[in-house]
Amino acid sequence: MKKILLIALLVAAVGCKGKKSENASVADMKWEKIEVEDLQMRPVAAFDKDWMALAAGNSSRFNAMTISWGTIGELWNKPVVIVYVSSDRATKKLMDENKYFTVSAFPSSAKESLVYIGSHSMKDEPDKVAAAGLTAEFSPLGNPMFKEACLTIECRKIYAEPFKEELLPDDVRPRYEKMGMHTAYIGEIVNVWEKE
């Protein structure tokens, strides 16, 4: 019975892919670069149910926020990720100032950390990532990743466009009465990193 419970906990803790050994946590595993064509995930569940972390900036100054709206696909013969950031978020300025951004998936054990970075602002808490129990690392291109993540998709920003209120569907428009308008950022996927 204990062995079955241990296996169930290990499977639940991985969430991304399930490669974790019995003696290693995701944070102890090494990053492996994979081809974008080899990326296997359930994108709707990854964004909507599991959530992901969007990060922008560099080792001098970066921020991360939880996102549940996003898209992964193909545009202009390029593999892309599309994310949406409200003008209310501190991350928006970093998205505008930087050429790259990352989107990271985490095991289910990191859900509280994602709740934290999604509900706290860098404006009020400059080191909210550490306060959330996450450890920043940086890709060879200098973009933010997280030791506790199991997947990071690194993107080069190729287009950004704010939503136009007059074009929003009628059922969506009331959402924007209490929050800033979102900008859609399209990023070409340049690297995909998974934990081995």
C-alpha positions as CSV (number, residue, x, y, z in Angstrom):
1,M,0.0,0.0,0.0
2,K,2.8,2.4,0.9
3,K,4.5,1.7,-2.4
4,I,1.3,2.4,-4.4
5,L,0.9,5.7,-2.5
6,L,4.5,6.7,-3.2
7,I,4.1,6.0,-6.9
8,A,0.9,8.0,-7.0
9,L,2.6,10.9,-5.3
10,L,5.6,10.8,-7.7
11,V,3.3,10.7,-10.8
12,A,1.3,13.7,-9.4
13,A,4.4,15.7,-8.6
14,V,5.7,15.5,-12.1
15,G,2.7,16.9,-14.0
16,C,4.7,17.7,-17.1
17,K,6.1,14.5,-18.4
18,G,6.7,11.9,-15.8
19,K,10.4,11.2,-16.2
20,K,11.3,11.9,-12.6
21,S,13.2,9.2,-10.7
22,E,12.1,8.2,-7.2
23,N,15.1,9.9,-5.5
24,A,15.1,13.3,-7.4
25,S,12.8,16.3,-7.2
26,V,12.1,18.2,-10.4
27,A,14.4,21.0,-9.0
28,D,17.3,18.5,-8.9
29,M,16.9,17.5,-12.5
30,K,18.9,18.9,-15.4
31,W,17.4,20.8,-18.4
32,E,17.5,19.1,-21.8
33,K,16.9,21.1,-25.0
34,I,14.4,19.3,-27.3
35,E,13.1,20.1,-30.8
36,V,9.9,22.1,-30.9
37,E,8.4,19.3,-33.0
38,D,9.0,16.9,-30.1
39,L,7.0,19.1,-27.6
40,Q,4.2,17.0,-26.2
41,M,1.6,18.7,-24.0
42,R,-2.1,19.3,-23.6
43,P,-2.0,23.1,-24.2
44,V,-5.6,23.9,-23.2
45,A,-5.1,22.0,-19.9
46,A,-1.6,23.4,-19.4
47,F,-2.9,27.0,-19.6
48,D,-6.4,26.8,-18.2
49,K,-6.2,24.1,-15.6
50,D,-2.6,23.7,-14.6
51,W,-1.5,27.3,-15.3
52,M,1.8,28.4,-16.5
53,A,4.3,31.1,-15.5
54,L,5.1,33.9,-18.0
55,A,8.5,35.6,-17.4
56,A,10.3,38.5,-19.1
57,G,13.5,40.4,-18.4
58,N,17.1,39.4,-17.6
59,S,19.3,38.5,-14.6
60,S,19.4,42.2,-13.6
61,R,15.6,42.7,-13.6
62,F,12.8,40.3,-14.4
63,N,9.3,39.5,-13.3
64,A,7.0,36.5,-13.6
65,M,3.2,36.1,-13.4
66,T,0.8,33.3,-13.6
67,I,-1.2,32.9,-16.8
68,S,-4.2,30.9,-17.7
69,W,-4.8,32.4,-21.2
70,G,-2.4,31.3,-23.9
71,T,-2.1,29.5,-27.2
72,I,0.6,27.3,-28.8
73,G,0.6,26.7,-32.5
74,E,1.8,27.8,-35.9
75,L,1.8,31.3,-37.5
76,W,3.7,32.6,-40.5
77,N,5.5,29.2,-40.9
78,K,6.8,29.6,-37.4
79,P,6.0,27.7,-34.2
80,V,4.5,30.3,-31.8
81,V,3.2,30.9,-28.3
82,I,0.7,33.7,-27.8
83,V,0.2,35.1,-24.4
84,Y,-2.1,37.9,-23.1
85,V,-0.9,40.5,-20.5
86,S,-3.1,43.2,-18.9
87,S,-1.9,46.8,-18.8
88,D,-2.4,46.5,-15.0
89,R,0.5,44.0,-14.7
90,A,4.1,45.0,-13.9
91,T,5.2,42.3,-16.3
92,K,3.7,44.2,-19.3
93,K,6.5,46.8,-19.1
94,L,9.1,44.1,-19.2
95,M,7.3,42.4,-22.1
96,D,7.4,45.6,-24.0
97,E,11.1,46.3,-23.2
98,N,12.5,42.9,-24.0
99,K,12.9,40.8,-27.1
100,Y,12.3,37.5,-25.4
101,F,9.9,35.9,-22.9
102,T,9.5,32.4,-21.4
103,V,6.5,30.3,-20.6
104,S,7.0,27.6,-18.0
105,A,5.0,24.6,-16.8
106,F,5.4,23.2,-13.3
107,P,4.5,20.0,-11.5
108,S,1.3,20.1,-9.5
109,S,3.3,20.5,-6.3
110,A,4.1,24.1,-7.3
111,K,0.5,25.2,-7.5
112,E,0.8,27.4,-4.4
113,S,3.8,29.2,-5.9
114,L,1.8,29.9,-9.1
115,V,-1.1,31.3,-6.9
116,Y,1.5,33.5,-5.2
117,I,3.1,35.0,-8.3
118,G,-0.3,35.5,-9.8
119,S,-1.7,37.4,-6.9
120,H,1.3,39.5,-5.8
121,S,2.7,42.4,-7.7
122,M,6.4,43.2,-8.3
123,K,5.3,46.9,-7.7
124,D,4.7,46.0,-4.1
125,E,7.0,43.1,-3.6
126,P,10.2,43.3,-5.8
127,D,11.3,39.8,-5.0
128,K,8.0,38.0,-5.2
129,V,9.5,35.1,-7.1
130,A,11.7,34.1,-4.2
131,A,8.8,34.8,-1.8
132,A,6.8,32.3,-3.8
133,G,9.5,29.7,-3.2
134,L,10.7,29.7,-6.8
135,T,14.4,29.8,-7.8
136,A,15.3,31.9,-10.9
137,E,17.8,30.6,-13.4
138,F,18.6,31.9,-16.8
139,S,18.8,30.3,-20.2
140,P,21.9,30.5,-22.4
141,L,20.2,33.5,-24.1
142,G,19.8,35.1,-20.7
143,N,16.0,34.6,-20.3
144,P,14.4,33.7,-17.0
145,M,13.5,30.1,-16.2
146,F,12.7,28.4,-12.9
147,K,14.5,25.6,-11.2
148,E,11.2,24.1,-10.0
149,A,9.7,24.1,-13.5
150,C,9.6,21.0,-15.7
151,L,9.2,22.7,-19.0
152,T,10.2,26.1,-20.3
153,I,9.4,27.4,-23.8
154,E,11.6,30.3,-24.8
155,C,10.2,32.8,-27.3
156,R,11.4,35.7,-29.4
157,K,8.7,38.4,-29.5
158,I,7.6,38.9,-33.1
159,Y,4.3,40.9,-32.7
160,A,2.3,42.7,-30.1
161,E,-1.2,44.2,-30.3
162,P,-3.5,45.6,-27.6
163,F,-7.1,44.4,-27.6
164,K,-9.5,47.0,-28.9
165,E,-12.5,47.4,-26.7
166,E,-14.9,48.1,-29.5
167,L,-14.0,44.7,-31.1
168,L,-14.5,42.6,-28.0
169,P,-17.5,40.3,-27.9
170,D,-20.4,41.6,-25.9
171,D,-20.1,38.9,-23.3
172,V,-16.4,39.6,-22.7
173,R,-16.6,43.4,-22.6
174,P,-17.8,43.6,-18.9
175,R,-14.6,41.8,-17.7
176,Y,-12.6,44.9,-18.7
177,E,-14.6,47.3,-16.5
178,K,-12.4,46.3,-13.6
179,M,-9.1,45.6,-15.2
180,G,-6.7,47.0,-17.8
181,M,-7.0,46.0,-21.4
182,H,-4.8,43.0,-22.5
183,T,-2.1,43.0,-25.1
184,A,-1.6,39.9,-27.2
185,Y,2.1,39.0,-27.5
186,I,3.1,36.5,-30.2
187,G,6.5,34.8,-29.7
188,E,8.3,32.6,-32.1
189,I,9.5,29.5,-30.2
190,V,13.3,29.5,-30.3
191,N,14.0,26.9,-27.6
192,V,12.1,24.2,-25.7
193,W,13.7,23.0,-22.4
194,E,12.5,19.9,-20.5
195,K,13.8,18.3,-17.4
196,E,15.5,15.0,-18.1
